[in-house]
Each structure stands twice: as C-alpha cells, then as structure tokens.
C-alpha cells in the first residue's frame, strides 16, 4: 500500500528482456535505504518487487503483461537516462499525506496538454473510456504514482493543476503531449461501485 506522495525520482539504467521476465534496473540513490529483497516499491505507480539491491541500484523483474498494460513498456528501446517516480511502501508509522494507492494500475492515460499557466501547470489527460465514471471534480487520482486532485472533468478527459514543486521533484517534468501515464483510480470509488451494483460477495468457507 502506498500514499501517492512520491519520495523522489530514480534514473533507469537497464530495461532488458530476459528469458522469463523483463529486468528493470533503477539508480535510486538514498531511496535504497532500508530496502530489502522482496520489498514492494511503486515505480511510476506500479507496485514492483525488488529482486536485487546493489548499492544505490534497485532491480525488478517485470512480467510481459505489466509492460504491455502500463507506461513502463514505453521504456523499451530508450530506457537509459529516463526518470521514474519512486515510493517505498507504507509502514505502520507512515504519514498518509495523499490517499490510499495500491500500485495496481487501472489503465493508461494520454497527455493531451501540459502547459504553464502563470506560475503553475495545467495537465489535461484522456483516460480510457471505461474509467470516466471514476472521475469527479475534487476527487483523487494517482498519475504515475502521484496523488493528485481532479479539477475538471469532460467525459473521459480530465484536468489537473500541478504546482511547480510537484513538477520539479517527479518525472512529470519529462512529460509532453502524446505521452502515456499510468492511472490508478480512487480505491474508495471502485469499492462503492461494487457495493452499489448489488453484487453479493462470495462466501469463503473453511476447508473441511
């Protein structure tokens, strides 16, 4: 579980298909502190498992399905030097400054517009059609793992205001119109939809 408060960015050093998976290696600097094998790290919002710690470097193995369904797949062919957002998973003592984020991506959005307006930045994203129902003004959404607030909604297209600090300390500073971003819609909205749909939860019975 994460909060969507990105701790910093890492620099991709390797994105390499291997026999059973795709190896992703990121230079994470001080964010490797306390990280152990098997820990969960949100990389651009995707919950990934650490398979190797080598000084300031963290390595992950990605399923082909993860690469296909998230913007991490866009690293293929031009990965070295690209920035990714990093957040270590919550601990019982962590402050929750954003909202509950699982690291399970619901789909990719496409940046329609990202421009400076005054001192701030206006980011317009087209979400998948089936994600429009989760978008509400002043609602929460995670974009590349960043907890942000929706300002305006027009069907599947929504607008976010970005303060300079958020742009400077995350990989948003590399985003341009046409780029893909990972989207995770508000967990509470998805649970509410499930409950209101009237579907009865399955009863899990103890084994004999």
C-alpha positions in Angstrom: 0.0 0.0 0.0 1.2 3.5 -0.9 0.1 7.1 -0.4 0.9 8.6 -3.8 3.4 11.0 -2.2 6.4 10.4 -4.4 9.6 10.3 -2.4 11.9 11.1 -5.4 12.9 10.0 -8.8 15.2 7.3 -10.0 17.2 7.0 -13.2 16.6 4.0 -15.4 19.9 2.2 -16.2 18.6 -1.0 -17.8 15.4 -2.3 -19.4 16.3 -5.7 -20.8 14.0 -8.6 -21.9 15.2 -11.9 -20.4 14.0 -15.5 -20.6 11.2 -15.3 -18.1 10.8 -11.6 -17.5 12.0 -8.1 -18.2 14.8 -6.8 -16.0 14.4 -3.2 -14.9 17.3 -1.6 -13.0 17.0 1.9 -11.5 19.6 4.1 -9.8 17.6 5.2 -6.8 20.2 6.9 -4.6 19.2 7.4 -1.0 15.8 5.8 -1.6 17.5 2.4 -1.3 18.0 3.0 2.4 16.3 0.1 4.3 15.1 -1.6 1.2 15.5 -5.4 1.2 14.9 -8.2 -1.3 11.2 -8.8 -1.7 10.1 -5.3 -0.7 7.4 -3.5 -2.7 8.3 -0.2 -4.5 5.9 1.9 -6.5 7.7 2.7 -9.8 5.7 5.2 -11.8 2.8 4.0 -9.7 3.3 0.3 -10.4 3.8 -1.9 -7.4 7.0 -3.9 -8.2 9.0 -6.4 -6.2 12.7 -5.7 -5.5 14.8 -8.7 -6.8 18.2 -7.2 -6.3 19.8 -4.4 -4.2 23.3 -3.3 -5.4 24.3 -0.1 -3.5 22.2 2.7 -4.9 20.6 0.4 -7.5 17.4 -1.5 -7.3 16.4 -4.2 -9.8 12.9 -5.5 -10.6 11.6 -8.3 -12.8 8.5 -7.3 -14.9 6.0 -9.6 -16.5 5.4 -9.0 -20.2 1.8 -8.3 -19.2 2.9 -5.4 -16.9 5.0 -3.9 -19.7 2.1 -4.2 -22.1 -0.6 -2.6 -19.8 1.4 0.2 -18.3 3.6 3.1 -19.4 6.7 1.2 -18.2 6.5 -0.6 -21.5 7.3 2.7 -23.2 10.8 2.4 -21.8 11.7 -0.3 -24.4 14.3 1.0 -26.8 15.1 4.2 -25.0 15.2 3.5 -21.3 18.7 4.6 -20.1 18.5 8.0 -18.5 14.7 8.2 -18.2 13.3 9.2 -14.9 10.8 7.2 -12.9 8.8 8.1 -9.8 9.7 6.1 -6.7 7.8 5.5 -3.4 8.6 2.9 -0.8 5.6 1.1 0.7 3.8 2.3 3.8 4.9 1.3 7.3 2.6 1.5 10.4 4.3 4.7 11.4 4.0 6.4 8.0 2.1 9.6 7.5 -0.7 9.4 4.9 -0.3 12.7 3.0 -2.1 11.7 -0.2 -4.7 8.9 -0.5 -4.6 5.1 -0.4 -2.9 3.9 -3.5 -2.4 0.1 -4.2 0.1 0.3 -7.0 -2.3 -1.8 -9.2 -2.7 0.3 -12.4 -6.2 0.5 -13.9 -5.1 1.7 -17.3 -3.0 4.2 -19.2 -4.0 7.8 -20.0 -2.7 10.0 -22.8 -1.4 13.5 -22.1 -3.4 15.9 -24.2 -1.9 19.1 -22.9 0.7 20.1 -20.4 1.5 23.8 -20.3 2.5 26.5 -17.8 -0.3 28.9 -16.8 1.0 31.6 -14.6 3.4 30.0 -12.1 1.6 26.7 -12.1 1.0 24.0 -14.8 -2.2 22.7 -16.3 -2.2 19.0 -17.2 -5.0 17.5 -19.4 -5.3 13.8 -19.7 -7.6 11.5 -21.7 -8.4 8.4 -19.6 -9.7 5.1 -21.0 -13.5 5.4 -21.7 -14.3 2.9 -19.0 -12.5 5.0 -16.4 -14.6 8.1 -16.9 -17.1 7.0 -14.2 -14.4 7.3 -11.6 -13.6 10.9 -12.4 -15.2 13.6 -10.2 -14.1 17.2 -9.6 -12.0 17.4 -6.4 -11.7 13.6 -6.4 -8.4 11.8 -6.0 -6.4 10.0 -8.7 -2.9 8.6 -8.9 -0.9 9.6 -12.1 2.4 7.8 -12.5 2.0 7.1 -8.7 1.4 10.8 -7.8 -1.6 11.5 -5.6 -3.4 14.4 -7.4 -6.7 16.1 -7.3 -9.1 16.3 -10.3 -10.1 19.8 -11.1 -12.3 19.5 -14.2 -14.0 16.5 -16.0 -15.3 16.4 -19.5 -16.2 12.8 -20.3 -13.0 10.7 -20.1 -10.9 13.9 -20.3 -9.8 15.5 -17.0 -7.7 18.3 -15.9 -5.2 18.6 -13.1 -3.3 21.6 -11.7 0.3 20.9 -10.9 2.4 23.2 -8.6 6.0 23.8 -9.6 7.3 21.7 -6.7 5.4 18.6 -7.9 6.7 19.0 -11.4 10.3 19.6 -10.3 10.6 16.6 -8.0 8.7 14.0 -10.1 9.1 12.6 -13.6 6.2 14.9 -14.8 9.0 17.3 -15.8 9.7 14.9 -18.7 6.1 14.5 -19.8 4.8 16.0 -23.1 1.6 15.9 -25.1 1.2 12.4 -26.6 3.0 10.6 -23.7 1.3 7.8 -21.8 0.9 7.9 -18.0 -0.2 5.3 -15.5 -3.6 5.8 -13.9 -5.0 4.3 -10.7 -8.5 5.5 -9.9 -9.6 6.1 -6.3 -10.0 2.8 -4.4 -13.0 4.0 -2.5 -14.8 4.8 -5.7 -14.3 1.3 -7.0 -15.5 -0.3 -3.8 -18.5 2.0 -3.8 -19.3 1.0 -7.3 -19.1 -2.7 -6.4 -21.4 -2.3 -3.4 -24.0 -0.3 -5.3 -24.0 -2.7 -8.1 -25.8 -5.1 -5.8 -23.4 -8.0 -6.5 -23.2 -10.3 -3.5 -19.7 -11.1 -2.2 -18.7 -14.7 -2.4 -18.7 -16.6 0.9 -15.4 -18.1 1.7 -15.9 -21.4 3.6 -13.2 -23.1 5.7 -11.9 -26.2 4.2 -13.0 -29.5 5.8 
